[in-house]
Amino acid sequence: MTDVSVSFENTQVLREAFFRLEKGDRVGLIGRNGSGKSTLLKLALEQVTPDAGTVALEDGLKLGYFSQFSELDGTASIVDVLEGLFANIHLIEAELAAIDTAVAQAAADPNPAAQNAPAGSAQPAQTLDALINRQADLFAEMDRLDGWDYQRHIDTALTTLGFEQAHRICPIDDLSGGWRNRAALAKILLENPDVLLLDEPTNFLDIAGVEWLESWFRDFRGAAIVVSHDRTFLDAVVTRIIELENFHLHEYPGNFDEYVVQKQFRLKTLEQQYLHESELLAFEAEGISDRREAAKATRAAKSAQSGKQNGLNKQLSSIKKSRAPRPVDEIITEIYGGLHVKDVLCRIDSLGKSYGDKTLFEGLTLEIRRGYRIAVLGANGSGKSTLLRVLAGEDRPDQGTVDWPKGVKVVSYNRMLAELDDADTLTHAVNALPDSLALTATRKSVGRFLAMFQFSEADLKQRLGNLSGGQRARVAMAQCLLSGASVLLLDEPTNHLDMPSIQVMERALTHFPGAVIVVSHDRFFTDKIATRTLTFAPDPARPGVLALSGA
């Protein structure tokens, strides 16, 4: 399953789910009632179509599915149904019996003309040697199919599952619901499929039946997905646990006992994540308060003398500097502690760019320094993205120069996003960049940073080609923030990110020691991170001319 989402009547069941079943896997699927466990099995059976994403099965894969609603031929007995599974063995048995008869006749009558196939057989006359050779081939085929013992396998399965003689020979429709489920389980197990999909297989089984099923799994060479609430059974059978929780799949290697231990560690991590989210909400509230205070101070300044402007600036500065540091900030500042940035990062002189007769900007002279966070504002099509491409060296200016001093590294978020390698993993994508902070910061601090970006341990191993658009955007943003660059160029970075990721990005940009130049229509975002704005002037007499303003 790749990026699968499923909902029923506007009720979400799965969201951006990834899952792969390997040969020999024994997956225990757990989760609360109604969380979507049976839906996942039905996706594999192609009984449910995903709203988004893809479900792919290997060609020729033989699935065996058990649920409490499995259907059997109600007019037949369970013995008839199970005997029908071995139709190919019945054919071999019939041919072997015919050969035995022919060989016996040949031994009794030395006349070669009598060495014919039995009456009614479509086979032509055969020599005794040919009959014996054919018999040897059929013996080998029976050995390969384990056909000599199929009756014993049927009897063992029915006996262990509790079927008395009366239950074996009566029509299945005459059985209770529990006994019909046992009959369905016996059929599926004796079919020996490549993949077993079992939905609560231990329901209605006694201890002996469950133990038999556990022992049966020891000889089963295929793969299985087992939905079960029986913890002891899961311990005995599965090799990994998948928990369906909050519409997502969470993987835990090992059996149920190991899952319990790992889940405790995960919950501790989640508690830390929720702590971060609580802090981020506090930052959000502070941002709202800052905007209100700033608006109030601005209104007051308009009615005061111009000489009091310096007092206003000090008041606004005190609003933003009065916050005590929180763990989220400590994680970020620890990562950026090793990033050394020059004071002057870029000099722009008389920069201009046009397309045909349209001048986007001209005469832009600007020095970009350490700590600058510049928001580029303006209407759609005014040239904001073009400016970023010119600064990144992707477009050539028509006039002026952009001078990046030696040693200043610049990264573009949009280029990072466009150049993600689908075959790469998230961990490698973050660590493989030259000068990456992931290589200089502690592994723990980088892990905590990525966890704040909602990347789980399983996500770190995912191929980027399997990620959704929003997940890929988070990868590119993490790359930018951990790139070790002195200048970040961000074009509409909030477009594909969810709210928690945007909040983490805001905190990271606030503490970033280099310079940030961002194009964004998200006013709340730019209000929180920007220290300066670069605005396309709306003056009709000078269209496209940029004016610099800053706090």
C-alpha positions as CSV (number, residue, x, y, z in Angstrom):
1,M,0.0,0.0,0.0
2,T,1.4,3.4,-1.0
3,D,-0.1,6.6,0.4
4,V,-3.5,5.0,0.9
5,S,-6.5,7.0,2.2
6,V,-9.9,5.5,2.8
7,S,-13.1,7.1,4.2
8,F,-16.7,5.9,4.4
9,E,-19.5,8.4,4.3
10,N,-17.1,11.2,5.3
11,T,-15.7,9.2,8.1
12,Q,-11.9,8.8,7.8
13,V,-10.5,5.3,8.2
14,L,-7.0,5.4,6.8
15,R,-4.9,8.5,5.9
16,E,-1.6,8.4,4.0
17,A,-1.0,4.7,5.0
18,F,2.1,2.9,3.8
19,F,2.5,-0.9,4.2
20,R,4.5,-3.7,2.6
21,L,4.2,-7.4,3.2
22,E,7.4,-9.3,2.6
23,K,7.8,-13.1,2.1
24,G,7.5,-14.9,5.4
25,D,6.2,-11.9,7.2
26,R,3.7,-12.6,10.1
27,V,2.0,-9.3,10.9
28,G,-0.2,-8.8,13.9
29,L,-2.7,-6.0,13.1
30,I,-4.1,-4.4,16.2
31,G,-6.2,-1.3,17.0
32,R,-9.4,-0.2,18.6
33,N,-12.7,-1.4,17.3
34,G,-13.7,0.5,14.2
35,S,-10.2,1.8,13.6
36,G,-10.1,0.1,10.2
37,K,-8.3,-3.2,10.6
38,S,-10.8,-5.2,8.6
39,T,-10.8,-2.4,6.0
40,L,-7.0,-2.9,5.5
41,L,-7.6,-6.7,4.8
42,K,-10.4,-5.8,2.3
43,L,-8.0,-3.5,0.5
44,A,-5.7,-6.4,0.0
45,L,-8.7,-8.5,-1.3
46,E,-9.7,-5.6,-3.6
47,Q,-13.1,-5.5,-2.0
48,V,-12.5,-1.9,-1.0
49,T,-11.1,0.8,-3.3
50,P,-8.9,3.5,-1.8
51,D,-9.9,7.1,-2.1
52,A,-6.3,7.9,-2.8
53,G,-3.0,6.0,-3.2
54,T,-2.4,2.5,-4.6
55,V,-2.7,-1.1,-3.5
56,A,-0.6,-3.6,-5.5
57,L,-0.4,-7.4,-5.3
58,E,2.1,-9.7,-7.0
59,D,0.7,-11.4,-10.0
60,G,-0.5,-14.9,-9.3
61,L,-0.6,-14.4,-5.5
62,K,-2.9,-16.8,-3.8
63,L,-4.8,-15.2,-0.9
64,G,-6.6,-17.0,1.9
65,Y,-9.1,-14.9,3.8
66,F,-10.9,-15.7,7.0
67,S,-13.5,-13.6,8.7
68,Q,-16.6,-14.1,10.8
69,F,-18.5,-13.6,7.6
70,S,-16.8,-16.1,5.4
71,E,-19.1,-18.0,3.0
72,L,-19.2,-21.7,2.3
73,D,-21.5,-23.9,0.3
74,G,-24.3,-24.4,2.9
75,T,-25.7,-27.4,1.3
76,A,-22.5,-29.4,1.5
77,S,-20.9,-30.9,4.6
78,I,-17.5,-29.7,5.8
79,V,-16.0,-33.1,4.8
80,D,-17.3,-32.6,1.3
81,V,-15.9,-29.1,1.2
82,L,-12.5,-30.1,2.4
83,E,-12.4,-33.2,0.1
84,G,-13.0,-30.8,-2.8
85,L,-9.8,-29.0,-2.0
86,F,-7.8,-32.1,-3.1
87,A,-9.5,-32.7,-6.5
88,N,-6.1,-33.0,-8.2
89,I,-5.0,-35.7,-5.8
90,H,-8.3,-37.5,-6.4
91,L,-7.4,-37.6,-10.1
92,I,-4.0,-39.0,-9.4
93,E,-5.5,-41.6,-7.1
94,A,-8.0,-42.7,-9.8
95,E,-5.2,-43.0,-12.4
96,L,-3.0,-45.0,-10.0
97,A,-6.0,-47.3,-9.3
98,A,-6.4,-47.8,-13.1
99,I,-2.7,-48.6,-13.5
100,D,-2.9,-51.1,-10.7
101,T,-5.7,-52.9,-12.4
102,A,-3.9,-52.9,-15.8
103,V,-0.7,-54.2,-14.2
104,A,-2.6,-56.9,-12.4
105,Q,-4.2,-57.9,-15.7
106,A,-0.9,-58.0,-17.5
107,A,0.6,-60.2,-14.8
108,A,-2.3,-62.6,-15.0
109,D,-2.2,-62.8,-18.9
110,P,1.2,-62.9,-20.6
111,N,-0.4,-62.1,-23.9
112,P,0.7,-58.6,-24.9
113,A,-2.6,-57.8,-26.5
114,A,-4.2,-58.1,-23.1
115,Q,-2.0,-55.4,-21.7
116,N,-4.5,-52.6,-22.3
117,A,-5.7,-49.8,-20.2
118,P,-8.8,-50.6,-18.1
119,A,-12.2,-50.5,-19.8
120,G,-13.6,-47.0,-20.1
121,S,-10.1,-45.5,-20.1
122,A,-9.2,-43.1,-22.9
123,Q,-5.6,-44.2,-22.7
124,P,-4.2,-46.2,-25.7
125,A,-2.8,-49.7,-25.2
126,Q,0.4,-49.6,-23.2
127,T,3.3,-51.9,-22.5
128,L,3.9,-53.0,-18.9
129,D,7.1,-50.9,-18.8
130,A,5.1,-47.8,-19.8
131,L,2.6,-48.4,-17.1
132,I,5.3,-48.8,-14.5
133,N,7.0,-45.7,-15.6
134,R,3.8,-43.7,-15.4
135,Q,3.1,-45.1,-12.0
136,A,6.5,-44.0,-10.8
137,D,5.8,-40.4,-12.1
138,L,2.5,-40.3,-10.3
139,F,4.1,-41.6,-7.1
140,A,6.6,-38.7,-7.3
141,E,3.8,-36.2,-7.8
142,M,1.9,-37.6,-4.8
143,D,5.1,-37.1,-2.7
144,R,5.5,-33.6,-3.9
145,L,1.8,-32.7,-3.1
146,D,1.9,-34.6,0.2
147,G,-1.1,-36.4,-1.3
148,W,-0.7,-39.7,0.7
149,D,-1.7,-38.0,3.9
150,Y,-4.4,-35.5,2.9
151,Q,-7.1,-37.6,4.6
152,R,-5.1,-37.5,7.8
153,H,-4.6,-33.7,7.4
154,I,-8.4,-33.3,7.1
155,D,-9.1,-35.5,10.1
156,T,-6.5,-33.7,12.2
157,A,-7.8,-30.3,11.4
158,L,-11.5,-31.3,12.1
159,T,-10.6,-33.2,15.2
160,T,-8.5,-30.4,16.7
161,L,-11.1,-27.8,15.8
162,G,-13.6,-29.9,17.7
163,F,-15.7,-31.4,14.9
164,E,-17.5,-34.5,16.1
165,Q,-18.8,-37.0,13.5
166,A,-22.3,-35.4,13.4
167,H,-20.9,-32.0,12.7
168,R,-18.7,-33.4,9.9
169,I,-21.5,-34.9,7.8
170,C,-24.4,-32.5,8.3
171,P,-25.0,-29.6,5.9
172,I,-23.0,-26.5,6.9
173,D,-26.2,-24.5,7.0
174,D,-27.3,-26.7,9.9
175,L,-24.2,-25.6,12.0
176,S,-24.2,-22.7,14.4
177,G,-22.4,-19.5,13.5
178,G,-19.4,-20.5,15.6
179,W,-19.1,-23.9,13.9
180,R,-19.4,-22.3,10.5
181,N,-16.5,-20.1,11.4
182,R,-14.5,-23.1,12.4
183,A,-15.3,-24.8,9.1
184,A,-14.2,-21.8,7.2
185,L,-10.9,-21.7,9.1
186,A,-10.3,-25.4,8.4
187,K,-10.8,-24.8,4.7
188,I,-8.5,-21.8,4.5
189,L,-5.7,-23.5,6.3
190,L,-5.9,-26.6,4.2
191,E,-5.8,-24.5,1.0
192,N,-2.2,-23.5,2.0
193,P,-2.3,-20.0,0.3
194,D,0.7,-17.8,-0.3
195,V,-0.8,-15.1,2.0
196,L,-3.2,-15.6,4.9
197,L,-5.5,-12.8,5.9
198,L,-7.1,-13.8,9.2
199,D,-9.7,-11.6,11.0
200,E,-9.9,-12.8,14.6
201,P,-9.1,-16.5,13.8
202,T,-9.1,-17.6,17.4
203,N,-12.7,-16.6,18.1
204,F,-14.7,-19.7,19.1
205,L,-11.6,-21.9,19.4
206,D,-10.8,-23.6,22.7
207,I,-7.2,-23.8,24.0
208,A,-6.4,-27.0,22.1
209,G,-7.7,-25.4,18.9
210,V,-5.6,-22.3,19.4
211,E,-2.5,-24.3,20.2
212,W,-3.0,-26.4,17.1
213,L,-3.3,-23.2,15.0
214,E,-0.1,-21.9,16.5
215,S,1.7,-25.2,15.7
216,W,0.3,-25.0,12.2
217,F,1.9,-21.6,11.7
218,R,5.3,-23.1,12.5
219,D,5.2,-25.1,9.3
220,F,3.5,-22.4,7.2
221,R,5.9,-20.9,4.8
222,G,3.8,-18.1,3.4
223,A,3.1,-14.6,4.8
224,A,0.2,-13.6,7.0
225,I,-1.7,-10.6,8.4
226,V,-3.5,-11.5,11.6
227,V,-6.2,-9.3,13.2
228,S,-6.4,-10.6,16.8
229,H,-7.0,-9.6,20.3
230,D,-5.4,-12.8,21.6
231,R,-2.1,-11.6,23.0
232,T,-0.7,-15.0,23.7
233,F,-1.5,-16.1,20.1
234,L,0.1,-13.0,18.7
235,D,3.2,-13.7,20.8
236,A,3.5,-17.2,19.4
237,V,2.8,-16.3,15.7
238,V,3.7,-12.8,14.6
239,T,7.1,-11.3,13.7
240,R,6.0,-7.6,13.8
241,I,3.0,-5.6,15.1
242,I,1.2,-2.9,13.1
243,E,-1.0,-0.7,15.2
244,L,-3.8,1.2,13.4
245,E,-4.2,4.4,15.4
246,N,-5.6,7.8,14.4
247,F,-5.9,6.7,10.8
248,H,-2.2,5.8,10.5
249,L,-0.2,2.6,10.7
250,H,2.5,2.4,13.4
251,E,5.0,-0.4,13.1
252,Y,6.7,-2.3,16.0
253,P,9.2,-5.1,15.2
254,G,8.8,-8.3,17.1
255,N,5.9,-10.0,18.8
256,F,3.3,-8.6,21.2
257,D,5.5,-8.6,24.3
258,E,8.1,-6.5,22.4
259,Y,5.4,-4.2,21.2
260,V,4.3,-3.4,24.7
261,V,7.9,-2.3,25.6
262,Q,8.3,-0.3,22.4
263,K,4.9,1.3,22.7
264,Q,5.9,2.7,26.1
265,F,8.9,4.4,24.6
266,R,6.8,5.7,21.8
267,L,4.3,7.1,24.3
268,K,7.1,8.9,26.1
269,T,8.2,10.4,22.8
270,L,4.6,11.4,22.0
271,E,4.3,13.0,25.4
272,Q,7.4,15.1,24.5
273,Q,5.8,15.8,21.1
274,Y,2.6,17.0,22.8
275,L,4.7,19.1,25.1
276,H,6.3,20.7,22.0
277,E,2.8,21.2,20.5
278,S,1.7,22.8,23.7
279,E,4.6,25.1,23.5
280,L,4.0,25.9,19.9
281,L,0.4,26.8,20.7
282,A,1.7,29.1,23.4
283,F,4.0,30.7,20.7
284,E,0.9,31.1,18.6
285,A,-1.0,32.8,21.4
286,E,2.0,35.1,22.0
287,G,2.1,35.9,18.3
288,I,-1.6,37.0,18.4
289,S,-0.8,39.0,21.5
290,D,2.1,40.6,19.8
291,R,0.0,41.7,16.9
292,R,-2.6,43.2,19.2
293,E,0.0,45.0,21.2
294,A,1.8,46.2,18.1
295,A,-1.5,47.5,16.6
296,K,-2.3,49.3,19.9
297,A,1.1,50.9,20.0
298,T,0.9,51.9,16.4
299,R,-2.4,53.6,16.9
300,A,-1.0,55.4,19.9
301,A,2.0,56.5,17.9
302,K,-0.1,58.1,15.2
303,S,-1.6,60.5,17.8
304,A,1.7,61.2,19.4
305,Q,4.6,63.4,18.2
306,S,7.1,61.9,15.7
307,G,9.9,62.2,18.2
308,K,8.3,59.3,20.2
309,Q,8.9,56.8,17.3
310,N,12.1,55.5,19.0
311,G,10.0,54.8,22.1
312,L,7.5,52.8,20.0
313,N,10.3,50.7,18.4
314,K,11.7,49.9,21.9
315,Q,8.2,48.9,23.1
316,L,7.8,46.6,20.1
317,S,11.2,45.2,20.7
318,S,10.5,44.5,24.4
319,I,7.3,42.6,23.4
320,K,9.2,40.1,21.3
321,K,12.2,39.7,23.7
322,S,10.3,39.1,27.0
323,R,9.7,35.4,26.3
324,A,11.5,32.8,28.4
325,P,13.2,30.0,26.4
326,R,11.3,26.7,26.1
327,P,12.5,23.2,25.2
328,V,11.5,23.6,21.6
329,D,13.8,26.6,21.3
330,E,16.6,24.7,23.2
331,I,16.5,21.9,20.6
332,I,16.7,24.3,17.7
333,T,19.4,26.5,19.3
334,E,21.5,23.4,20.1
335,I,21.4,22.4,16.4
336,Y,22.3,25.9,15.2
337,G,25.0,26.4,17.9
338,G,27.7,25.1,15.5
339,L,26.6,27.3,12.5
340,H,29.1,30.2,12.0
341,V,27.7,33.0,9.8
342,K,29.4,36.1,8.3
343,D,28.0,39.5,9.2
344,V,27.5,40.6,5.6
345,L,26.0,37.8,3.5
346,C,25.1,39.5,0.2
347,R,25.4,42.9,-1.6
348,I,22.8,43.7,-4.2
349,D,23.5,46.7,-6.4
350,S,21.0,48.4,-8.9
351,L,19.3,45.1,-9.6
352,G,16.6,45.0,-12.3
353,K,14.6,42.3,-14.2
354,S,12.1,42.6,-17.0
355,Y,10.1,40.2,-19.2
356,G,9.5,41.8,-22.5
357,D,8.0,45.2,-22.0
358,K,7.1,44.5,-18.4
359,T,9.5,45.7,-15.7
360,L,9.3,43.6,-12.6
361,F,11.8,45.5,-10.5
362,E,14.6,47.9,-11.0
363,G,17.2,49.8,-9.1
364,L,17.2,47.5,-6.1
365,T,20.2,48.1,-3.9
366,L,20.3,46.1,-0.7
367,E,22.7,44.6,1.8
368,I,21.7,41.3,3.4
369,R,23.2,40.8,6.8
370,R,23.3,38.1,9.5
371,G,19.9,37.8,11.3
372,Y,17.8,39.5,8.5
373,R,14.5,37.8,7.9
374,I,13.0,39.5,4.9
375,A,9.4,38.9,3.7
376,V,8.9,39.7,0.0
377,L,5.4,40.9,-0.4
378,G,3.3,41.9,-3.5
379,A,0.5,40.9,-5.8
380,N,0.6,37.7,-7.8
381,G,2.7,38.0,-10.9
382,S,4.6,41.1,-9.6
383,G,7.9,39.3,-9.7
384,K,8.5,38.0,-6.1
385,S,9.4,34.4,-7.2
386,T,11.5,35.9,-10.0
387,L,13.5,37.9,-7.5
388,L,14.3,34.7,-5.5
389,R,15.4,32.9,-8.6
390,V,17.7,35.8,-9.5
391,L,19.2,35.7,-6.0
392,A,19.6,31.9,-6.3
393,G,21.4,32.3,-9.7
394,E,18.7,30.4,-11.5
395,D,17.7,33.6,-13.5
396,R,20.0,36.2,-14.8
397,P,19.3,39.9,-14.0
398,D,18.9,42.4,-16.8
399,Q,20.7,45.1,-14.7
400,G,22.8,45.2,-11.6
401,T,24.7,42.6,-9.7
402,V,24.2,40.1,-6.9
403,D,27.4,39.5,-4.9
404,W,27.7,36.6,-2.6
405,P,31.0,36.7,-0.6
406,K,33.2,33.6,-0.7
407,G,32.1,30.9,1.7
408,V,28.4,32.0,1.9
409,K,26.2,29.0,1.2
410,V,22.7,29.7,-0.2
411,V,19.9,27.1,-0.5
412,S,16.5,27.3,-2.2
413,Y,13.6,25.4,-0.6
414,N,11.8,25.1,-4.0
415,R,14.9,23.6,-5.7
416,M,15.4,21.2,-2.7
417,L,11.7,20.1,-3.2
418,A,12.0,19.7,-6.9
419,E,15.3,17.7,-6.7
420,L,14.2,15.2,-4.1
421,D,15.4,11.7,-5.2
422,D,12.5,9.2,-5.1
423,A,14.8,6.3,-4.4
424,D,16.4,8.1,-1.4
425,T,15.4,7.6,2.2
426,L,14.5,10.4,4.5
427,T,17.5,9.8,6.8
428,H,19.9,9.8,3.9
429,A,18.3,12.9,2.3
430,V,18.8,14.9,5.5
431,N,22.3,13.6,6.2
432,A,23.9,13.4,2.7
433,L,24.0,17.1,2.0
434,P,27.4,18.8,2.2
435,D,27.9,20.8,5.4
436,S,24.6,19.3,6.8
437,L,24.1,20.2,10.5
438,A,22.9,16.6,10.9
439,L,26.6,15.6,10.7
440,T,27.8,18.1,13.3
441,A,24.9,18.2,15.8
442,T,24.3,15.3,18.1
443,R,22.2,12.5,16.8
444,K,19.8,13.0,19.7
445,S,19.1,16.6,18.9
446,V,18.6,15.9,15.2
447,G,16.2,13.1,16.0
448,R,14.3,15.4,18.3
449,F,14.2,18.0,15.6
450,L,12.8,15.6,13.0
451,A,10.3,14.3,15.6
452,M,9.0,17.8,16.0
453,F,8.5,17.7,12.2
454,Q,6.3,14.6,12.8
455,F,8.7,12.2,11.3
456,S,8.5,8.8,13.0
457,E,11.2,6.1,13.1
458,A,9.3,4.3,10.3
459,D,9.1,7.5,8.3
460,L,12.9,7.9,8.4
461,K,13.3,4.6,6.5
462,Q,10.7,5.4,3.8
463,R,11.6,6.0,0.2
464,L,10.8,9.5,-0.8
465,G,8.9,8.3,-3.8
466,N,6.4,6.7,-1.4
467,L,5.7,10.0,0.4
468,S,2.7,12.3,-0.1
469,G,3.1,15.8,-1.3
470,G,2.9,17.2,2.2
471,Q,5.4,14.7,3.5
472,R,7.9,15.6,0.7
473,A,7.5,19.3,1.5
474,R,8.4,18.5,5.1
475,V,11.5,16.6,3.9
476,A,12.6,19.5,1.8
477,M,12.0,22.0,4.6
478,A,14.0,19.8,7.0
479,Q,16.8,19.7,4.5
480,C,16.9,23.5,4.2
481,L,16.8,24.0,8.0
482,L,19.6,21.5,8.5
483,S,21.6,22.3,5.4
484,G,24.3,24.4,7.1
485,A,23.6,27.2,4.7
486,S,23.9,30.9,5.7
487,V,21.0,32.1,3.6
488,L,17.6,30.4,3.0
489,L,15.4,31.3,0.1
490,L,11.8,30.2,0.7
491,D,9.1,30.6,-1.9
492,E,5.6,29.9,-0.4
493,P,6.9,27.4,2.2
494,T,3.6,27.1,4.0
495,N,1.7,25.8,1.0
496,H,2.1,22.1,1.6
497,L,2.9,22.0,5.3
498,D,0.4,21.3,8.1
499,M,0.0,23.6,11.1
500,P,2.4,21.8,13.5
501,S,5.1,21.7,10.8
502,I,4.6,25.4,10.0
503,Q,4.9,26.2,13.7
504,V,8.2,24.2,14.0
505,M,9.4,26.0,10.9
506,E,8.6,29.4,12.4
507,R,10.5,28.6,15.6
508,A,13.5,27.3,13.5
509,L,13.5,30.5,11.3
510,T,13.2,32.7,14.4
511,H,16.4,31.2,15.8
512,F,18.2,30.8,12.5
513,P,21.5,32.7,12.8
514,G,21.8,33.4,9.1
515,A,19.4,35.3,6.8
516,V,16.0,34.3,5.5
517,I,14.3,35.7,2.4
518,V,10.8,34.4,2.1
519,V,7.9,34.9,-0.3
520,S,4.6,34.1,1.3
521,H,0.9,35.0,1.3
522,D,0.5,33.8,4.8
523,R,0.2,37.0,6.7
524,F,0.3,35.4,10.2
525,F,3.5,33.6,9.2
526,T,5.3,36.6,7.9
527,D,4.2,38.7,10.8
528,K,5.7,36.2,13.2
529,I,9.1,35.7,11.5
530,A,9.9,38.8,9.4
531,T,12.1,41.6,10.7
532,R,12.0,43.4,7.4
533,T,9.7,43.5,4.4
534,L,10.5,44.0,0.7
535,T,7.4,45.2,-1.0
536,F,6.6,45.7,-4.7
537,A,5.4,49.3,-4.6
538,P,1.8,49.7,-5.7
539,D,2.5,53.2,-7.2
540,P,1.0,53.1,-10.7
541,A,3.5,55.6,-11.9
542,R,6.4,53.3,-11.1
543,P,5.0,49.7,-11.5
544,G,7.1,47.0,-10.1
545,V,9.6,49.2,-8.3
546,L,10.7,47.6,-4.9
547,A,10.7,49.6,-1.7
548,L,12.5,48.3,1.4
549,S,10.9,48.8,4.8
550,G,11.8,47.2,8.1
551,A,11.0,47.2,11.8
